[in-house]
Amino acid sequence: MAKLISKTYGDALLSVAVEEDKIDSFAEEIAALENVLQDNPDFDRLINNPRVAMEDKVKVVENVFKGHLSDEIIGFMTMIVSKGRFTQIHEILQYFTDKVKELKGIGVAYVTTPKELTESQKKDVVNKLTDTAGFKTMEMHYEVKPELIGGMQIRIGDRVVDSSVSTKITKMQQGLMKIQLADNQN
């Protein structure tokens, strides 16, 4: 249900951005809005508080963001609030941001390795991903997990490539267990 809500509202905002040729400005505003919301968790609690009247919540959104966000984004926010969907605001904004990146040909990759990659290695990974995944540019997020032992894991959207040594060992163990179970049953 949450995915459907974020898709519905995110697509609606994206269609307005495309229609009005404001994709870049909306994307910048949404990024700034997301930062403000993350830095001010009390705002979430206020807007999601069932004891605060809906009209008051809408007024708060209009007063807080007037002069800082475009009328379209403020209207979007008041619609989210008035429809009782503010609990999903972060998912909606993330969906919009992901769709904008998709439109612009920007791939987002999460790369996990057992040790820090050198700048040269990072450049090689970016070049390989750009060539094979069909994106114009890549937004890279790197993480180090020593328990991988060797190799790397790459996630782009819902696609995962796992060439880590720890995964290979796990698969070998599972294969050996199947062999042992088959031998015990005979």
N, C-alpha and C positions, 0 to 999 in steps of 0.2 A: 504494500500500500504506500509506504513512504517513497519508494522509487517512482511509483506512478504520480504521486503528488509533485515530487521534484521535477520530473519530466514534464508534466503538464504546465506548471508555472514557469519552469526554465525555458521551455520551448516558446511560451507566450512572450516572455521578455526578449528572447532571441529574435522572434519574428518582428517585434517592434524595432529592435536595434537594426536589423537588416533593412526593414521598410524605410526607416528614417535615415539610413546610412550613418548610424552612430555606434557601430560595433566597438570601435576602439575607445570612444569616450565612455560608453556604458561599461566596458570591461574595466577601465580604470576606476570608475566610480564604484563598481561592485567590489573590486579589490580593496579599495579604501574603506568601504562599508564593512566588509568582512573583518578588516583589522580593527575598526572601531568596536564592532560587536564582540570580538574576542577579548579586547582590552577592557570591556565594560560588561562583565557578566550580570551585574545588577540590572542592566537594561533588559536583558532576556527575562530575568525573574519578574520584573515589573510588567512587561508586555504579556507574559504568559500567566500572570496571576489572575485566577478566575474571579477574585473579588473586585478587581478594577473594571469599571464599566467599559464596554467596547468603544463608545464615543471618546472617552478619556484616553484610551490607548491610541486611537487614531490621532487625537490632538497632540499627544506626546510625540509621536513619530513626526508629524508635520512640524511641530515647534523645534524639535531637536535637529532635524536635518534640513530645514528651510535655509537656503543660502549656501548650503554645503553640497547638496546633491541636486541633480536636475529634477525638474517637475515630473518627468517620466518615471524616474527611479523612486521619488517620493510617492507618486501615485501607485506604483507597483507595491511598495512597502505597505501603504495603507490598505491596499486590496488584500495583501497577505494577512495583515492583522485583522481586518474586518471579516475575513473568511475563516478565522480561527486556525490559520496554518503557520503561525509564527514559530511553533515548536520545530518545524521543518526548514526554517530559514537558511540554516547553514548548508543543508543538503541541496536546497534550491539554488543557492548562490554557487555552490560547487558545480552543480550540473551545468549551469549557464557558463561558467568559466571553462569547463571541460569542452563544451560545444563550441565556444569561441576558438579555443586552441585547435580543435578539430577542423573548423572552417579555414583557419589560417595555415593549416598543415604543420602544426607544432605537435610533435610527439612528446609524451611525458614518460620517462623511463626511470625505474627504481632498480639500481644495481647494487647487489650485495656481494661483498668479497671477504675473504678471510683476513686480508690485510689491506692497508691503504694503497690505492693505485697511484702510480706516478702520473704527472701531467701528460706524458706521452701515451701511457696506457689509456688514460681517460679519453684522449683525443682519438685513439684507435677505436675505442668502443663507440664513441659518438659517430665516427665515420662509417663504421660497420652498420650501426643501427639506421643511420640516415639512408644508406644504400639499400639495405634489405627491407626496411619497414615502410619505405615510400613516403617519409615525412620530409618537409623542406628543412626544418630545424628540429633540434631536440632540446627539451628541458630535462636536465639530468639531476637525479637525487642519488647520492652515494651513501652506503652504510657499510660498516665493517662489523663482521661477525666471525671471530676466530674459529668458532665451532664448525664452520664449513670446511675447514682443513685446507682445501684447495678449490680451484675452479671459481665459478660465480653463478649467481642467480640474477636473472633480468626479468622484470615485470613491466609490461606496457599494457595498460588497460586490464583486460581479463586474460591476457596471454602471458604465460610464464615459461621461460627457458631456464632449466635448472641443470647445470653441468658441474655442480659442486661434488666434491669427493664424499662428503657426508651422505648425500642422497644416493650416490652410487653404492656406498657401503650398505646403506639401509636396504636398497633393492637386492643386493647380493644376499643379505641375511634373510630377506623374505623368500627369495628363490631357494635357498638352502633349507628353510623351514618347510617349504612345499615338498621338496625332495624327501626330507626326513618323514613327513607325514605320509607320503605315498608309499615309502618303504615300510613303514610301520603297519599300514593297512594291508599289505600283501602278505 
